[in-house]
Every structure is written in C-alpha cells, then in structure tokens.
Amino acid sequence: MPESAPVLRWAVAGLGTAGCMMLPAILRHPHARLTAAADADAGAVASFARDFQAETYSSVEALCASPRVDAIYIATPTQYHTEHVLLALEHGKHVVIEKPMALSLGDADRMIRAAEAHGRQLVVGHSHSFEPPIRKIREIAQSGALGRVRMLHNWCFTDWLYRPRNTEELDTRLGGGVTFRQGSHQFDILRFIGGGLLRSVRAMTGRGDAQRPTEDAHVVYMEFEDGTPASAVYSGADHFHTTELAFGIGEQGQRVDPTAYGRARQTLQRVGSRDAELGLKRAVRYGGNRAPRPAGPAPHPSFFGLTLVSCEKGDIRQSAHSVYVSGEDERREVPLSTGDTGRDAVVRELYDAVVKARVPAHGGRWGKANNDARCGPTAALHGLIDDATSIPLALWFRPTEDLHGYTTVPGQTCRQYGVPVTLYGDRLSLFRRNDRYWTLGEELRGQQDPTHFACSGISALR
Ligand SMILES: NC(=O)c1ccc[n+]([C@@H]2O[C@H](COP(=O)([O-])OP(=O)(O)OC[C@H]3O[C@@H](n4cnc5c(N)ncnc54)[C@H](O)[C@@H]3O)[C@@H](O)[C@H]2O)c1
C-alpha cells in the first residue's frame, strides 16, 4: 500500500479483555491511528491516557461525538452492543462490533439498517473465522482440490465457565454462557468454511453448575442446505481441554502448561468470594495487573479447539504452525502466512471496506455474501444477519419430550413433527405449548427450569 494511503483514525470502546487484545492489531496496521478510547472504568481510562497520545472518555456517547475518530471498535459488554453501535453509526463512525453482535435478531437488524442509512461500514469481529488457519482451511476446502466437503466439526473443551466472570457473563439474558459467547465462534468457523445456507440446526445446551447458572455446554448438529452435516460441541467445565488435541496450543496461540490441571476452578476456590472474582475480572482491564499485554503475534496460530473438515479425497485440520491435509496417499502440510493474526485481519477488513470499497466478508450482510444465508439466532449470535429487508427465518425452540427438530417455512407444517409454524414480525414463533408461543427471546427469558431447557433449534431458509 502506498505511504500516502488514507489513514483511518480508530477508537476503542471498552478497554477490557477484548479491547486490550485488539489494541496491538490497530497499532500494527500501517494506516491506522489510535486516537481515542472510552471506558466506564476511570482506572482503565487513566492508564490508557498515560500510555497513548489519545483522547479519553468515560462514556461511549461522548467518544462518538469526537471529530477525531473515523472508526470505533466496540468491545463493551454484549448487552450494550446495540446502543453503542447505533450511537457510533449515528455519529457517522464506521464500526467493528465484537461478537456476539446482538442479543436479538431485531437488534441486529437495527444495526444493519443504521449502517446502511448512514452509509457506514459495519464489521462483526473478532471471531475465529478471521484467524489464518481457518482461512486456509476454507481456501483448501473451497478450492475443490479434495472434492466436495462431506462434513465439518468444531469441538472445543475449555475452562470458560470458571475463568473470572462478570455478572453478565453468567447471565444468558445478557449474552452470557458458552452458547452465546463461544458458540458464536464455532458457528462462524463452520459456516465460513462450509459456505452456504444452513437448512437446519438441532442442539442441546446444558448447565452443569447451579452456582454459575448459564450454559456451560452444548452439542449442535447442523445441516448445510446441500445436506452437508456439521457439528459444534463445547464444554467450558474445566475438565478435559481440547488443547490436548491441539499440540498444547491455546486460543490465543499461546503454549498451555499441560501440568496445570483444573487451574481455573482451583483459582476460583482459592479467591473464595464473588467480590474477589469480580476483582480478578476487573484486573484484566487496561492497566490492570492481569491485562493482556500489547505484544506481537503469538508463537503459534490461534486454536479454537479441534476443527476437522472431511472432503471426498481427504481431511483437513490445523497443525502447530500450518494446516495438515491428509489425502489419499500422503499427509502434506500447507504453510500459513506468518506474522498475521485474526485481529490484524479484522482491522484490515474494515480498512479495506472503508478505503477500498471492498465488501467486508464479515459485514452485516455476511450471510448474503455467503450464499444468502438466513440463520436467525445463529446470525444474531455472531453477526451473520444478511439483509435487513429479508425476513430472518429463525427457528429456536425447546424440544421437549414430545417435540424435536424440524425444518420448515412460515405457515407450513413442520416436515418431521407436524408442528405448525407462524411468523411474527422478525421472529418466528414455532409452536404453541402450554398456551405459549415459543420464540428465541421468550425462550431465553421465559426459562423456568434450567434442566428442562434442553435445546434450541434453528433453521435457515430462503
Ligand atoms: N473475540 C473474542 O475473542 C472476544 C474475547 C473476549 C470478549 N469478547 C467480546 O467482547 C465484549 C466484551 O467482553 P470482555 O470480556 O472484554 O468484557 P470486559 O468486562 O473485560 O470488558 C468490558 C469493558 O467495557 C467497560 N464498560 C462496561 N460498560 C460500559 C459502558 N456502558 N460504557 C463504556 N464502557 C463500559 C468495562 O469497564 C470494561 O473495561 C463481549 O461482547 C464479548 O463477547 C470477544
């Protein structure tokens, strides 16, 4: 890129875990300037002000009014995403919004409509499909060199539930739990590699610890429109970790100490109180003693558990530094571009959208760019809403002893189970049970008995 290429002036809203991890990528981009930040935490803002020649604000609204900001990376807690994205767009800023994009389809639609109305770019990230190994797996899978993709899997076992957590992270209604927070990465990875629409999704979510009352596990079975199956399995219970299957490499590309068994749970037990836990979580904010340190790329590419893609003539998965292709006669390694990270790709994607008018792969219209997908709550979870004018055909429901998965279209009767489906506004009420229509929002809010909250289904249809 020529030296004279336009500069994009960036601000970070939310200087917590995600905000700190994005800063190095903004600082590395040759045509990005970090000009401002906002956080409700005065200590984080003061530390940032000490380290950067940049404006600081205690509210996102004040930040949005700054004339010295072109683009805002929003990494505030999920329940504020809609408010903060709309503020930024209304003030004419381009936006990168952290995943999950929104808590509801309606909110995601409002963001997309606002981006279009104000003529600004909206990118959803960081999510793991930005990461170089996932991009390489997709490139190989979609090249056709190994024939048709036959199935895709992402399995991830971590300590998510037992890392120090804020109140909202343990509350599904506010975007907490592994399905909102980590499923959003998995669906993104699988759809990015598989391409195309999902025609159905069935799932079970689970809660394993009454002290931490949100989802700590799920098993999700998906079918792409052409019938290709995919699975996403997650456990955040801090027992087995998939790093054991991933060369001892963690989500940030870091080496994980194999002897540190159960460390997250033990740390929580040791600190002993909820207040102390909140203190640990606060300490990851900018300037805190547990904050991610601005650094260059990690020693290894990022691993989000085990991603395994089977094609007609071979299987594809990550190795420690590359991608393995296990073909008919041999296993070969395909190198990755070095020095690049997923977060660099996020910053690049927004820059290229703004300056080079490139349609972002992870924009509000991600789904459309990926074969017109309509996958409702999945989209809401990780920003795949494709088209504000289309009706998101989201089917989330709670299969019970007498009701399980389905795929259908509004007004018609479910193929498998004969459940009538009716469309209400931008949500699809699926079935009537106990005198209630169940929709995504109601299901999450109206949940009475966690153990009965067996699963959710999603279908995406044209
Ligand atoms: N892509 C990833 O890998 C990744 C990793 C972590 C978090 N996230 C996402 O980032 C978002 C934030 O999560 P986190 O773990 O960084 O949270 P966090 O609590 O560590 O950070 C949030 C920050 O926002 C600030 N904040 C809270 N309310 C605010 C408000 N109203 N105005 C201004 N600042 C406010 C807090 O003081 C805090 O510094 C979530 O949506 C989460 O899903 C993504």
PDBQT file of the ligand as one rigid body, heavy atoms in Angstrom, charges set to zero:
ROOT
HETATM    1  N1  LIG A 501     -13.430 -12.025  20.029  1.00  0.00    +0.000 N 
HETATM    2  C1  LIG A 501     -13.026 -12.520  21.164  1.00  0.00    +0.000 C 
HETATM    3  O1  LIG A 501     -12.232 -13.437  21.198  1.00  0.00    +0.000 OA
HETATM    4  C2  LIG A 501     -13.576 -11.933  22.452  1.00  0.00    +0.000 A 
HETATM    5  C3  LIG A 501     -12.900 -12.137  23.666  1.00  0.00    +0.000 A 
HETATM    6  C4  LIG A 501     -13.448 -11.599  24.835  1.00  0.00    +0.000 A 
HETATM    7  C5  LIG A 501     -14.607 -10.868  24.782  1.00  0.00    +0.000 A 
HETATM    8  N2  LIG A 501     -15.242 -10.707  23.572  1.00  0.00    +0.000 N 
HETATM    9  C6  LIG A 501     -16.478  -9.910  23.490  1.00  0.00    +0.000 C 
HETATM   10  O2  LIG A 501     -16.168  -8.561  23.863  1.00  0.00    +0.000 OA
HETATM   11  C7  LIG A 501     -17.212  -7.999  24.625  1.00  0.00    +0.000 C 
HETATM   12  C8  LIG A 501     -16.642  -7.536  25.973  1.00  0.00    +0.000 C 
HETATM   13  O3  LIG A 501     -16.187  -8.676  26.693  1.00  0.00    +0.000 OA
HETATM   14  P1  LIG A 501     -14.914  -8.569  27.669  1.00  0.00    +0.000 P 
HETATM   15  O4  LIG A 501     -14.622  -9.952  28.115  1.00  0.00    +0.000 OA
HETATM   16  O5  LIG A 501     -13.822  -7.772  27.029  1.00  0.00    +0.000 OA
HETATM   17  O6  LIG A 501     -15.547  -7.749  28.868  1.00  0.00    +0.000 OA
HETATM   18  P2  LIG A 501     -14.766  -6.934  29.975  1.00  0.00    +0.000 P 
HETATM   19  O7  LIG A 501     -15.684  -6.803  31.102  1.00  0.00    +0.000 OA
HETATM   20  O8  LIG A 501     -13.406  -7.491  30.186  1.00  0.00    +0.000 OA
HETATM   21  O9  LIG A 501     -14.577  -5.512  29.272  1.00  0.00    +0.000 OA
HETATM   22  C9  LIG A 501     -15.635  -4.636  29.051  1.00  0.00    +0.000 C 
HETATM   23  C10 LIG A 501     -15.147  -3.216  29.284  1.00  0.00    +0.000 C 
HETATM   24  O10 LIG A 501     -16.221  -2.338  28.982  1.00  0.00    +0.000 OA
HETATM   25  C11 LIG A 501     -16.329  -1.380  30.022  1.00  0.00    +0.000 C 
HETATM   26  N3  LIG A 501     -17.727  -0.974  30.078  1.00  0.00    +0.000 N 
HETATM   27  C12 LIG A 501     -18.760  -1.643  30.633  1.00  0.00    +0.000 A 
HETATM   28  N4  LIG A 501     -19.899  -0.976  30.431  1.00  0.00    +0.000 NA
HETATM   29  C13 LIG A 501     -19.577   0.141  29.749  1.00  0.00    +0.000 A 
HETATM   30  C14 LIG A 501     -20.317   1.241  29.259  1.00  0.00    +0.000 A 
HETATM   31  N5  LIG A 501     -21.647   1.297  29.396  1.00  0.00    +0.000 N 
HETATM   32  N6  LIG A 501     -19.657   2.224  28.627  1.00  0.00    +0.000 NA
HETATM   33  C15 LIG A 501     -18.308   2.177  28.480  1.00  0.00    +0.000 A 
HETATM   34  N7  LIG A 501     -17.559   1.159  28.920  1.00  0.00    +0.000 NA
HETATM   35  C16 LIG A 501     -18.183   0.164  29.537  1.00  0.00    +0.000 A 
HETATM   36  C17 LIG A 501     -15.853  -2.078  31.279  1.00  0.00    +0.000 C 
HETATM   37  O11 LIG A 501     -15.392  -1.130  32.241  1.00  0.00    +0.000 OA
HETATM   38  C18 LIG A 501     -14.740  -2.954  30.730  1.00  0.00    +0.000 C 
HETATM   39  O12 LIG A 501     -13.487  -2.323  30.762  1.00  0.00    +0.000 OA
HETATM   40  C19 LIG A 501     -18.287  -9.076  24.761  1.00  0.00    +0.000 C 
HETATM   41  O13 LIG A 501     -19.267  -8.841  23.780  1.00  0.00    +0.000 OA
HETATM   42  C20 LIG A 501     -17.541 -10.353  24.465  1.00  0.00    +0.000 C 
HETATM   43  O14 LIG A 501     -18.350 -11.361  23.889  1.00  0.00    +0.000 OA
HETATM   44  C21 LIG A 501     -14.745 -11.204  22.422  1.00  0.00    +0.000 A 
ENDROOT
TORSDOF 0
